[in-house]
């Protein structure tokens, strides 16, 4: 049964039309360059589907969600966005956290809850990345806004 489900998932991904009309690089090129349209389509799909809110997100999972090959996702992030997968995802998570902290409806939401709602599975990682990207702790950011 698991084999059948796995086969169906891979079959559906192979025929995904999310990136139709946008040329991807040749699969045999080790350091392929991606067209600006392909990179924009990737970022637009990433921002629209918000996979960064998933605390268990992996490179493999993101590639599967977007119907892309893991190598293409990694190449776009590394070559064209000049960061690694974790930095890329955590930037979006911090943006989501800032939006929650700025929202008056979340004024009484605990920082640990904000951390989870923005995709972090560790409060320590959340605090570390928040300070790295904003220069402030989440609590200090909330007080300033």
C-alpha positions in Angstrom: 0.0 0.0 0.0 2.8 2.4 0.9 4.5 1.6 -2.4 1.4 2.5 -4.3 0.9 5.8 -2.5 4.6 6.7 -3.0 4.3 5.9 -6.7 1.2 8.0 -7.0 2.9 11.0 -5.3 6.0 10.8 -7.6 3.8 10.3 -10.6 1.7 13.4 -9.8 4.8 15.5 -9.1 6.4 14.4 -12.4 3.4 15.8 -14.3 2.9 18.9 -12.2 2.1 22.1 -14.2 3.1 24.7 -11.6 6.2 25.7 -13.6 4.9 25.0 -17.1 6.2 27.5 -19.7 9.2 28.4 -17.6 12.3 26.7 -18.7 14.3 24.9 -16.0 18.0 24.3 -16.6 19.3 21.1 -18.1 19.3 18.3 -15.5 22.9 17.3 -16.4 24.4 20.7 -15.8 26.1 20.6 -12.3 26.1 24.4 -11.9 23.1 25.4 -14.0 22.0 29.0 -14.2 18.3 29.6 -13.6 16.4 32.2 -15.6 15.1 35.2 -13.8 11.5 34.2 -14.7 12.1 30.7 -13.1 13.5 32.3 -9.9 10.6 34.7 -9.7 8.1 31.9 -10.2 9.8 29.9 -7.5 9.7 32.9 -5.0 6.1 33.7 -5.9 5.0 30.1 -5.4 7.0 30.0 -2.1 5.4 33.2 -0.8 1.9 32.2 -1.9 1.9 28.7 -0.4 3.8 29.8 2.8 5.5 26.4 3.5 7.9 28.2 5.9 5.0 28.1 8.5 5.5 24.3 8.7 7.8 23.6 11.6 9.0 20.4 10.0 9.8 21.9 6.6 12.8 20.3 4.9 14.5 21.0 1.5 13.1 17.7 0.2 9.6 18.6 1.5 9.7 22.0 -0.1 10.8 20.6 -3.4 7.9 18.1 -3.3 5.4 20.8 -2.3 6.4 22.9 -5.2 6.7 20.0 -7.7 10.4 20.7 -8.3 13.6 18.7 -7.9 15.5 19.2 -4.7 18.6 20.2 -6.7 16.7 23.0 -8.5 15.3 24.4 -5.2 18.7 24.3 -3.6 20.4 25.9 -6.7 17.9 28.7 -6.8 18.3 29.5 -3.2 22.1 29.2 -3.1 23.0 30.7 -6.5 20.3 33.3 -7.1 19.2 34.3 -3.6 22.7 34.1 -2.1 21.8 32.2 1.0 21.3 28.6 2.2 18.0 26.9 2.7 17.8 27.5 6.5 18.5 31.3 6.2 16.0 31.6 3.3 13.2 29.9 5.3 14.0 31.6 8.6 13.9 35.1 6.9 10.3 34.4 5.9 9.6 33.0 9.4 10.9 36.2 11.0 8.8 38.3 8.7 5.7 36.3 9.7 6.7 36.7 13.4 7.1 40.4 13.0 3.6 40.7 11.4 2.1 38.8 14.3 3.9 40.9 16.8 2.8 44.1 15.0 -0.8 42.8 14.9 -2.9 44.3 17.8 -5.0 41.0 17.8 -1.9 39.2 19.0 -0.9 41.7 21.7 -1.5 39.1 24.4 -0.2 36.1 22.5 2.9 34.6 24.2 6.2 34.9 22.4 6.5 31.1 22.5 3.2 30.9 20.6 4.3 33.5 18.1 7.4 31.3 17.6 5.3 28.3 16.8 2.8 30.2 14.6 5.7 31.6 12.5 7.2 28.1 11.8 9.9 27.7 14.5 9.9 24.5 16.5 12.4 25.9 19.1 12.0 29.2 21.1 15.9 29.4 21.3 16.2 29.2 17.5 13.4 31.8 17.1 15.1 34.2 19.5 18.5 33.7 17.9 17.2 34.3 14.3 14.9 37.1 15.4 17.8 39.0 17.0 20.0 38.2 14.0 17.6 39.7 11.5 16.1 42.5 13.5 18.8 43.4 16.0 16.3 43.0 18.8 14.7 40.3 20.9 11.1 39.5 20.1 10.0 41.1 23.4 11.9 44.3 22.7 10.5 44.4 19.1 7.0 44.0 20.5 7.5 46.8 23.0 8.9 49.2 20.3 5.9 48.5 18.0 
